[in-house]
Amino acid sequence: MLPPRAGLYGSAFALVRPVFDAWLRALWINAIATPEQIGRASRDKLRFPSIDDMLTAIRPVYFGHAEQDAEFAEVVDKLFYFFTGRDPKDKAAPRVTSLWEALNSYTHPGARQLARLFTGAQVKQSYSDWAIAQALNLPTIALILLMGPSSSAWASNRKPMKCER
């Protein structure tokens, strides 16, 4: 990420989504992908499943133990709700704006990115201190979330994936 003093907040916001994309794909490749899919991914030939499909697939693998602890299950439900905008307890409920949709809007200049390029009648960045702090915190959260599954894989002495060319 760019240092805050550079003032390039739009660029920093745009780079948050690839961090989450890499986090989710790494978890999916590690636990769900077949050897053939891993090979295709290593050659940049794999069309990854949708974000919703990858989250659905990894949830029982990395967060399945949440069902044994009501408090942790609630945290996991909130995490997935935050990512997808879907209420895990009410699949028929309308979807709210998800983290993924918001990140896409910053990465592919959508309404969120464009709205922060103007202040009234001026073409000038208008990122609040709170929004800047959140954009800087999100990649850190993704890295923290990646450490749990990585530690589990290391603790179980699983062999690391090999990508052949």
GISULBEL-V31485 format. One record per residue. PSI is psi in whole degrees, 0 to 359 (999 if undefined). OMEGA is omega in radians with two decimals (999 if undefined). BURIAL is I if it has 16 or more other C-alpha atoms within 10 Angstrom, else O. Layout:
# GISULBEL-V31485
psi=PSI omega=OMEGA burial=BURIAL
psi=PSI omega=OMEGA burial=BURIAL
This chain:
# GISULBEL-V31485
psi=153 omega=3.13 burial=O
psi=146 omega=3.11 burial=O
psi=143 omega=-3.11 burial=O
psi=328 omega=-3.10 burial=O
psi=343 omega=3.10 burial=O
psi=336 omega=3.10 burial=O
psi=12 omega=-3.13 burial=O
psi=63 omega=-3.02 burial=O
psi=323 omega=3.11 burial=I
psi=317 omega=3.12 burial=I
psi=319 omega=3.13 burial=O
psi=317 omega=3.13 burial=I
psi=321 omega=-3.12 burial=I
psi=333 omega=-3.09 burial=I
psi=354 omega=3.14 burial=I
psi=318 omega=-3.10 burial=I
psi=316 omega=3.11 burial=I
psi=332 omega=3.09 burial=O
psi=314 omega=3.12 burial=I
psi=324 omega=3.10 burial=I
psi=314 omega=3.13 burial=O
psi=319 omega=3.12 burial=O
psi=310 omega=-3.08 burial=I
psi=317 omega=3.13 burial=I
psi=323 omega=3.11 burial=I
psi=316 omega=3.11 burial=O
psi=318 omega=-3.13 burial=I
psi=314 omega=3.12 burial=I
psi=316 omega=-3.07 burial=I
psi=323 omega=-2.99 burial=I
psi=336 omega=-2.96 burial=O
psi=319 omega=-3.01 burial=I
psi=145 omega=3.06 burial=I
psi=163 omega=3.08 burial=O
psi=323 omega=3.12 burial=O
psi=318 omega=3.11 burial=O
psi=321 omega=3.11 burial=I
psi=317 omega=3.10 burial=I
psi=316 omega=3.12 burial=I
psi=321 omega=3.12 burial=I
psi=321 omega=-3.13 burial=I
psi=339 omega=3.09 burial=O
psi=9 omega=-3.13 burial=O
psi=38 omega=-3.12 burial=O
psi=2 omega=-3.08 burial=O
psi=131 omega=2.96 burial=O
psi=108 omega=-3.09 burial=O
psi=152 omega=3.03 burial=O
psi=168 omega=3.10 burial=O
psi=162 omega=3.11 burial=O
psi=314 omega=3.13 burial=O
psi=317 omega=-3.13 burial=O
psi=320 omega=3.12 burial=O
psi=318 omega=3.12 burial=I
psi=318 omega=3.11 burial=I
psi=319 omega=-3.10 burial=O
psi=321 omega=-3.07 burial=I
psi=339 omega=-3.07 burial=I
psi=308 omega=-3.12 burial=I
psi=333 omega=-3.11 burial=O
psi=310 omega=-3.05 burial=O
psi=337 omega=-3.06 burial=O
psi=10 omega=-3.11 burial=O
psi=328 omega=3.14 burial=O
psi=350 omega=3.14 burial=O
psi=332 omega=-3.12 burial=I
psi=342 omega=-3.14 burial=O
psi=352 omega=-3.09 burial=O
psi=107 omega=-3.04 burial=O
psi=319 omega=-3.12 burial=O
psi=316 omega=3.12 burial=O
psi=324 omega=3.10 burial=O
psi=321 omega=3.11 burial=I
psi=320 omega=3.10 burial=O
psi=316 omega=3.13 burial=O
psi=316 omega=3.09 burial=I
psi=316 omega=3.14 burial=I
psi=321 omega=3.11 burial=I
psi=312 omega=-3.13 burial=O
psi=326 omega=3.06 burial=I
psi=318 omega=3.12 burial=I
psi=316 omega=-3.13 burial=I
psi=316 omega=-2.96 burial=I
psi=337 omega=-3.07 burial=I
psi=7 omega=3.13 burial=I
psi=136 omega=3.08 burial=I
psi=116 omega=-3.09 burial=I
psi=339 omega=-3.12 burial=O
psi=344 omega=-3.10 burial=O
psi=87 omega=-3.08 burial=O
psi=338 omega=-3.11 burial=O
psi=348 omega=-3.12 burial=O
psi=148 omega=3.12 burial=O
psi=147 omega=-3.14 burial=O
psi=139 omega=3.05 burial=O
psi=170 omega=3.12 burial=O
psi=127 omega=-3.10 burial=O
psi=166 omega=3.04 burial=I
psi=317 omega=-3.09 burial=I
psi=316 omega=3.12 burial=I
psi=319 omega=3.12 burial=I
psi=316 omega=3.13 burial=I
psi=321 omega=3.08 burial=I
psi=323 omega=-3.13 burial=I
psi=329 omega=3.08 burial=I
psi=323 omega=-3.09 burial=I
psi=318 omega=3.11 burial=I
psi=93 omega=-2.90 burial=O
psi=95 omega=3.10 burial=O
psi=197 omega=-3.06 burial=O
psi=322 omega=-3.11 burial=O
psi=315 omega=-3.14 burial=O
psi=314 omega=-3.12 burial=I
psi=322 omega=-3.12 burial=O
psi=334 omega=-3.11 burial=O
psi=9 omega=3.08 burial=I
psi=5 omega=-3.11 burial=O
psi=144 omega=2.99 burial=O
psi=99 omega=-3.09 burial=O
psi=244 omega=-3.10 burial=O
psi=1 omega=-3.10 burial=O
psi=145 omega=2.99 burial=O
psi=99 omega=-3.03 burial=O
psi=141 omega=3.13 burial=O
psi=143 omega=3.13 burial=I
psi=54 omega=3.11 burial=I
psi=128 omega=3.11 burial=I
psi=158 omega=3.08 burial=O
psi=323 omega=3.13 burial=O
psi=314 omega=-3.13 burial=O
psi=321 omega=3.12 burial=O
psi=315 omega=3.13 burial=O
psi=318 omega=3.13 burial=O
psi=318 omega=3.14 burial=O
psi=327 omega=3.10 burial=I
psi=331 omega=3.14 burial=I
psi=327 omega=-3.04 burial=O
psi=315 omega=3.10 burial=I
psi=326 omega=3.09 burial=I
psi=318 omega=3.11 burial=O
psi=317 omega=3.13 burial=O
psi=318 omega=3.13 burial=I
psi=322 omega=3.09 burial=O
psi=317 omega=3.12 burial=O
psi=329 omega=3.12 burial=O
psi=331 omega=-3.08 burial=I
psi=324 omega=-3.14 burial=O
psi=303 omega=3.11 burial=O
psi=324 omega=3.12 burial=I
psi=316 omega=3.12 burial=O
psi=321 omega=3.12 burial=O
psi=318 omega=3.13 burial=O
psi=318 omega=3.14 burial=O
psi=319 omega=-3.11 burial=O
psi=329 omega=-3.12 burial=O
psi=4 omega=3.12 burial=O
psi=29 omega=3.06 burial=O
psi=146 omega=3.11 burial=O
psi=141 omega=3.11 burial=O
psi=154 omega=3.13 burial=O
psi=146 omega=3.02 burial=O
psi=133 omega=3.07 burial=O
psi=117 omega=-3.13 burial=O
psi=146 omega=3.13 burial=O
psi=999 omega=999 burial=O
